[in-house]
């Protein structure tokens, strides 16, 4: 059996390694002329590092990533709301990593080249569509200039071609437009001095007027001990542009919301202004599809379930998809039945996350505090909300996303 993987991102490369682990050959086709270390931060929660650890990658990740110790919540006045330990510090068998997306992708790429062979990663091949025959599927390609390339035939085609998936469009040509949440997002990375213990994931404020997610993704960069800090600014606004992970952002479009966020542990506007790069992305998703699979073709990652980028679920759910796909193919050698088996596991789970992120995201703790205080400073957090209520909100989202202790014990 040979599987054709469309897209050499995190989902596609993880799938190639997962299939190799169970003895199934694959070939990855990537549209870009070469796979490069681009992007900003990615959070890998224990359900992801369980999969990546099973692929023998956690030691390499630990060398380049920040191993997170704590997640902490603050209001927009810098007042402490809640914190909890993460990864192994919270009793999980697996760590939580905060890592540059490019570092993660390069680790996956090198592992694919070493285990599968460099010839199994084919760049400069943009998929333009597919056709199915008796017992096989053929993908059609164009080069970066748009000129047609030789088609490729395999036993199965797995579309890992992202938000603008050509394969998804062929399967569902009448799908509606993306659903905008009313929140726009700006992302950046900044060389900055460590805050707290240098390994804390911070969520602060709320969407009106604005919220921040801040975490380090590379350890000491030089003799001065600076880290690379990833930050995400989320602001409620009716204005947004078409979704594009690489769209350049403008500081003047959002900085006024955070200009007074000067805390004793972090000067937020100064950190934002010092960013190495600045990207803009609307917080959008798609209504969940009624099906992913047609014969020998199915979807994975953002191609299958675009979701509002909250809760570390973008790359994370693609990694879980890849693991489930390999498990299904190892258990069921009939290709069409294997793809249906994969979808039966992953489509309900990701549908639940897409819908939950719309109404009860992982930082709903901050929403609750914002509403109970009417966006005003408080004297004691215990007078606003109990520790038990805070943990119930947090634990509820972990169960939905699949990284609660009970889910990972299996």
Steps between C-alpha positions, in 0.01 A plus 500: 500500500613856429336814630522836324516793745412843362677765708829504686392691808482372855204270430641356179847431636366353824275274292795381290694409815197335661434286193870404484480389863228246411673385180300694239683683222410858411614789288451867592424762233559860605398804291790722611833469315660409832382442856627786716504580870231769503222610732468594864420305816329164547386347828530122530283365781544154655266324255729625219828421671366150573475450121828674421673309779375177346675612180825554693499880461461637852873512577563707187212728592627543856832624359340793313167563674404646836359234731204676657455487877188710559198659335398827666203733452485876565249775436592801286613688810769239561320349797553129560191283443608135488787265420557129462795277426546351154641185342715286726478770767126424514551125527477411132736241357583739216626860496342815363720683250484853364695503175559704186291347223805497272703306758226238528465470124875459449512223763215322319662555159840365606337194655305437178810535285698262722230235541308513173775628272543851360341397170171444686461876560411659165494881492375742233188288442170684554204267488234618253253215551455126499325219314411156632502170318453137591741434785701824478492879511696742280603851601569771244766764556638830377841655563544844666456672161171317439631261237358146526715221643477124472209357701564251780294194586478324837269287711373795707515879501504691828449874461711694748494811282378745759238771525468549124492129420446421133393149592240622750366737233465212253323285757272783617471753216195673647636551851422837657741779589714502817319605816653811659495509880511880517858487629815582306841370604851641469801278572866574549826379647728723708847455645434586863620434850332204676199569720415291808690169474563530125259212430151637572211518254297816567147593402387853587202732462189424298381561146338833584707705478779246439669177608862382490657154491874508576755220527872436434586271207881500506733492798793737558597647162827665605725585795241754618249222563229635272229259386283499190153589626192415294199724554147513362281811524126444454267798449127513432450677168268479197800548269699206367673377187486160330673235711868462419752377758773712336314833473710787638337699780514868592582615853274804478194280446500365856774638727274764659303221670809389695685830553428506875594136566809584707535229766776443754577166329468611135473821296258370238494795253881524505524128424252533213685798350830309511365208295722338235190428290129582502223296336123547483235231487121507551357266762292293258389142465277293271175330587590133555465282192247214493768268358873506413551180304415402145633161393879511533520872583463677834598817686733568793587802716387845388375350173253294702404725791603867485443633851538826684868495607444465872608241751811386312276297270619582148819298475394286795190352341689436174754297697219300661341450157828359367528252786138388455551456126802276550319296761200455270716392206696258714179344631305491173692426179200567277577861407146632475397339827815631670421857396144462624632362828729803538216741429272327748754571775615849407206682342275494809790599727610796288141609434455526876813717530398731213160562659635528856762757396218723376323518836732374777870537409781391737539855630133518601645550848586854392156555351339397827718738704445781248123465527487460878720806562349709218857542371618671820791423737415276795627475856515121536440249223331273753225761535440480125520127427600193697798278425259211446309692234823595324619140492162377375522737201858394427439128542189514284695632202776243550241224465364650178847537347611155619787582732344437839672235711225241448511526119878462491507207740372271226 
